[in-house]
Amino acid sequence: MGVLSWFKSNKIIQRSTKWKELGGYNATFIPFGDNIYKSDVVRSCIRPLAEHTSKANARCSDEKVEYMLNYQPNMYMTGKDFLAKVRTRLELQNTAFIYIMRDDKGHANGMYPVPYQSFEAIEYLNGLFLRFTFGSGAKLVLPWEDLAVLRKDYNESDIAGDDNLAIIDMLKTISTVNQGVANAVKATANLRGILKSKQAMLTPEDVKKQKDEFVKDYLNLENEGGIASLDASQEFTPITMSPTITSWETMKEFRENVQRYFGVSDAIVMSNYTEEQMEAFYEARIEPFLIALSEELTKKIFTEREKGFGNYVIYEANKLQFASMKTKISIYKEIVLYGGMTINEWRAGNNMPPLEGGDTPIMRLDAAPVDDTKGDSDGTEG
């Protein structure tokens, strides 16, 4: 079963016109994205974004939708894979689409990230549709109301985020420097010296023969003694070359420029972050994505009437997972034991299974209701 078999019921719309955006922005989008994933610097930035995002759990008013989002959003992915895929595509192309499959009653029963190469906004019967083009050249038209859309750098277009051209020059510079280092190392490794013959008027064939014999006898790995012997007709002058390469400080600055663009610090990339660094990373780069995804899925999965009855989708990540063990113990002593959190909520944040009776809040015996404390302070009976 191929990708397009998901959408057999959708026909390519022939009689359509280009969608007109406010401001007259071009409705054809060819985002510069996928090839930047070949950069090791880009991939090292996107990987922690995708991995930490994939730790989130979905909560939904509809138990079937909640189960689907957490465990099997589609036939290819788990809930973790789904979140990582959507986040990766958003970072690469600044616009990620999720196709919401529905059953005969219009209820959502599948979620597919759309692996498009480009797309065009078109109008048909006064409705908005997107015509996607895939890497194989195949095209597919999907209705706007069945597409959940996530955007970064949301500026010029009404539909899509801006592209990643802002970082391309820096990535080209890094690639040029890396190639220069490789070529310099090759050059210095290949040229070891000059073999000069004192014999007059040698033919080009004789010069080549002398050189080949010298390399064979003395510059190969089998010459364990490391000693070369020449007759009076030859003279060998060794050459030592040191490649000139960009300094480590400059390369570090280039790399950090890319990291700043994606909002990921070196500590996050290397997984040696402090608790404070991880909390800042979560609040700046993970939480906004989860809020946007929650709002968009709530908007597109449920009808206006269903939302009026309180139906929702919320993605949440337990911030306790990022805390140190010292902080987790402190939370237990100060919050759990005074009824602010149940034992099972605390255990869930530590990746521990629930305990029987752990969903009931507990209270230390040395704590009392606020009203009782006030009564004791003014001399009245509690």
ZIJO-V471178 format. One record per backbone hydrogen bond with DSSP energy under -0.5 kcal/mol. NH is the residue of the N-H (numbers start at 1). CO is the residue of the C=O. E is the energy in kcal/mol with one decimal. If there is no record, write none. Layout:
nh=NH co=CO e=E
nh=NH co=CO e=E
//
This chain:
nh=5 co=2 e=-0.9
nh=6 co=3 e=-1.7
nh=7 co=4 e=-1.4
nh=8 co=5 e=-1.0
nh=10 co=7 e=-2.0
nh=11 co=9 e=-0.6
nh=14 co=12 e=-0.5
nh=16 co=14 e=-1.5
nh=17 co=123 e=-2.0
nh=19 co=121 e=-2.2
nh=21 co=19 e=-0.7
nh=21 co=25 e=-0.6
nh=24 co=21 e=-2.0
nh=25 co=22 e=-0.5
nh=29 co=119 e=-3.4
nh=30 co=28 e=-0.5
nh=33 co=31 e=-0.9
nh=36 co=33 e=-2.1
nh=37 co=34 e=-1.6
nh=38 co=35 e=-1.5
nh=39 co=36 e=-1.6
nh=43 co=39 e=-2.5
nh=44 co=40 e=-2.0
nh=45 co=41 e=-1.2
nh=45 co=42 e=-0.5
nh=46 co=42 e=-2.4
nh=47 co=43 e=-2.4
nh=48 co=44 e=-0.7
nh=49 co=45 e=-0.9
nh=50 co=46 e=-2.7
nh=51 co=47 e=-2.9
nh=52 co=48 e=-2.5
nh=53 co=49 e=-1.7
nh=54 co=50 e=-2.0
nh=55 co=52 e=-0.9
nh=56 co=53 e=-1.8
nh=57 co=316 e=-2.9
nh=59 co=314 e=-3.0
nh=61 co=312 e=-1.7
nh=63 co=61 e=-0.6
nh=66 co=62 e=-2.4
nh=67 co=63 e=-2.5
nh=68 co=64 e=-2.3
nh=69 co=65 e=-2.6
nh=70 co=66 e=-2.0
nh=71 co=67 e=-2.3
nh=72 co=67 e=-0.7
nh=72 co=68 e=-1.1
nh=74 co=77 e=-0.8
nh=79 co=70 e=-0.8
nh=82 co=78 e=-2.4
nh=83 co=79 e=-2.0
nh=84 co=80 e=-2.2
nh=85 co=81 e=-2.7
nh=86 co=82 e=-2.4
nh=87 co=83 e=-2.4
nh=88 co=84 e=-2.3
nh=89 co=85 e=-2.4
nh=90 co=86 e=-2.0
nh=91 co=87 e=-2.2
nh=92 co=88 e=-2.0
nh=93 co=89 e=-2.5
nh=94 co=90 e=-2.2
nh=96 co=150 e=-2.6
nh=98 co=148 e=-2.4
nh=99 co=112 e=-3.4
nh=100 co=98 e=-0.5
nh=100 co=146 e=-2.8
nh=101 co=99 e=-0.8
nh=101 co=110 e=-2.3
nh=103 co=107 e=-2.3
nh=106 co=103 e=-1.9
nh=109 co=101 e=-2.2
nh=110 co=101 e=-0.9
nh=111 co=73 e=-3.3
nh=112 co=99 e=-2.3
nh=114 co=97 e=-2.6
nh=115 co=113 e=-0.7
nh=116 co=114 e=-1.7
nh=117 co=118 e=-0.5
nh=117 co=133 e=-3.3
nh=118 co=133 e=-1.6
nh=119 co=29 e=-2.3
nh=120 co=131 e=-1.7
nh=121 co=27 e=-2.9
nh=122 co=129 e=-2.9
nh=123 co=17 e=-3.7
nh=124 co=127 e=-2.3
nh=127 co=124 e=-1.6
nh=129 co=122 e=-2.7
nh=130 co=142 e=-2.5
nh=131 co=120 e=-3.2
nh=132 co=130 e=-0.8
nh=132 co=140 e=-3.6
nh=133 co=118 e=-2.9
nh=134 co=138 e=-2.5
nh=137 co=134 e=-2.1
nh=140 co=132 e=-2.0
nh=142 co=130 e=-2.3
nh=144 co=128 e=-2.3
nh=146 co=143 e=-1.5
nh=147 co=144 e=-1.8
nh=148 co=98 e=-2.7
nh=148 co=146 e=-0.5
nh=150 co=96 e=-2.5
nh=152 co=94 e=-2.5
nh=155 co=153 e=-1.1
nh=157 co=160 e=-0.5
nh=162 co=153 e=-2.3
nh=164 co=32 e=-0.8
nh=167 co=164 e=-1.7
nh=168 co=165 e=-1.0
nh=169 co=165 e=-0.6
nh=171 co=167 e=-1.9
nh=172 co=168 e=-2.5
nh=173 co=169 e=-2.1
nh=174 co=170 e=-2.3
nh=175 co=171 e=-2.3
nh=176 co=172 e=-2.5
nh=177 co=173 e=-2.4
nh=178 co=174 e=-2.4
nh=179 co=175 e=-2.2
nh=180 co=176 e=-2.3
nh=181 co=177 e=-2.2
nh=182 co=178 e=-2.0
nh=183 co=179 e=-2.5
nh=184 co=180 e=-2.2
nh=185 co=181 e=-2.3
nh=186 co=182 e=-2.1
nh=187 co=183 e=-2.5
nh=188 co=184 e=-2.2
nh=189 co=185 e=-1.7
nh=190 co=186 e=-1.7
nh=191 co=187 e=-1.8
nh=192 co=190 e=-0.8
nh=194 co=237 e=-2.8
nh=196 co=194 e=-0.6
nh=196 co=235 e=-4.0
nh=198 co=233 e=-3.4
nh=199 co=233 e=-0.6
nh=207 co=203 e=-2.1
nh=208 co=204 e=-2.1
nh=209 co=205 e=-2.0
nh=210 co=206 e=-2.4
nh=211 co=207 e=-2.1
nh=212 co=208 e=-2.7
nh=213 co=209 e=-2.3
nh=214 co=210 e=-2.1
nh=215 co=211 e=-2.5
nh=216 co=212 e=-2.4
nh=217 co=213 e=-2.2
nh=218 co=214 e=-2.4
nh=219 co=214 e=-0.6
nh=219 co=215 e=-1.4
nh=223 co=220 e=-1.4
nh=224 co=222 e=-1.9
nh=226 co=223 e=-0.7
nh=234 co=231 e=-1.7
nh=235 co=196 e=-2.9
nh=237 co=194 e=-3.0
nh=238 co=236 e=-0.6
nh=239 co=192 e=-2.8
nh=241 co=239 e=-0.6
nh=243 co=241 e=-0.5
nh=245 co=243 e=-0.7
nh=251 co=247 e=-2.2
nh=252 co=248 e=-2.5
nh=253 co=249 e=-1.9
nh=254 co=250 e=-2.3
nh=255 co=251 e=-2.5
nh=256 co=252 e=-2.5
nh=257 co=253 e=-1.8
nh=258 co=254 e=-1.4
nh=259 co=255 e=-2.2
nh=260 co=256 e=-2.7
nh=261 co=257 e=-1.6
nh=262 co=258 e=-1.8
nh=263 co=259 e=-0.9
nh=264 co=259 e=-2.6
nh=269 co=265 e=-2.1
nh=270 co=266 e=-2.5
nh=271 co=268 e=-0.6
nh=272 co=267 e=-2.0
nh=278 co=274 e=-2.3
nh=279 co=275 e=-2.1
nh=280 co=276 e=-2.2
nh=281 co=277 e=-2.4
nh=282 co=278 e=-2.7
nh=283 co=279 e=-2.4
nh=284 co=280 e=-2.0
nh=285 co=281 e=-2.8
nh=286 co=281 e=-0.9
nh=286 co=282 e=-1.1
nh=287 co=282 e=-3.1
nh=290 co=286 e=-2.1
nh=291 co=287 e=-2.4
nh=292 co=288 e=-2.3
nh=293 co=289 e=-2.7
nh=294 co=290 e=-2.3
nh=295 co=291 e=-2.5
nh=296 co=292 e=-2.3
nh=297 co=293 e=-2.5
nh=298 co=294 e=-2.2
nh=299 co=295 e=-2.2
nh=300 co=296 e=-2.2
nh=301 co=297 e=-2.9
nh=302 co=298 e=-1.2
nh=307 co=303 e=-2.6
nh=308 co=304 e=-1.8
nh=309 co=305 e=-1.0
nh=309 co=306 e=-0.5
nh=310 co=307 e=-1.7
nh=311 co=306 e=-1.8
nh=314 co=59 e=-3.1
nh=316 co=57 e=-2.6
nh=319 co=317 e=-0.8
nh=321 co=318 e=-2.0
nh=322 co=319 e=-1.3
nh=323 co=320 e=-1.0
nh=328 co=324 e=-2.3
nh=329 co=325 e=-2.4
nh=330 co=326 e=-1.9
nh=331 co=327 e=-2.5
nh=332 co=328 e=-1.9
nh=333 co=329 e=-2.3
nh=334 co=330 e=-2.7
nh=335 co=331 e=-2.8
nh=336 co=331 e=-1.5
nh=337 co=332 e=-1.9
nh=338 co=335 e=-0.6
nh=339 co=336 e=-1.7
nh=340 co=335 e=-2.6
nh=341 co=335 e=-0.7
nh=343 co=358 e=-0.5
nh=344 co=358 e=-2.2
nh=346 co=342 e=-1.9
nh=347 co=343 e=-2.5
nh=348 co=344 e=-2.2
nh=349 co=345 e=-1.4
nh=350 co=347 e=-0.9
nh=351 co=348 e=-1.5
nh=352 co=347 e=-2.6
nh=358 co=355 e=-2.2
nh=360 co=357 e=-1.2
nh=361 co=359 e=-0.6
nh=362 co=336 e=-0.6
nh=364 co=337 e=-1.8
nh=367 co=364 e=-1.5
nh=373 co=369 e=-1.8
nh=374 co=370 e=-2.0
nh=375 co=371 e=-2.0
nh=376 co=372 e=-2.0
nh=377 co=373 e=-1.7
nh=378 co=374 e=-1.2
nh=379 co=376 e=-1.0
nh=380 co=375 e=-1.4
//
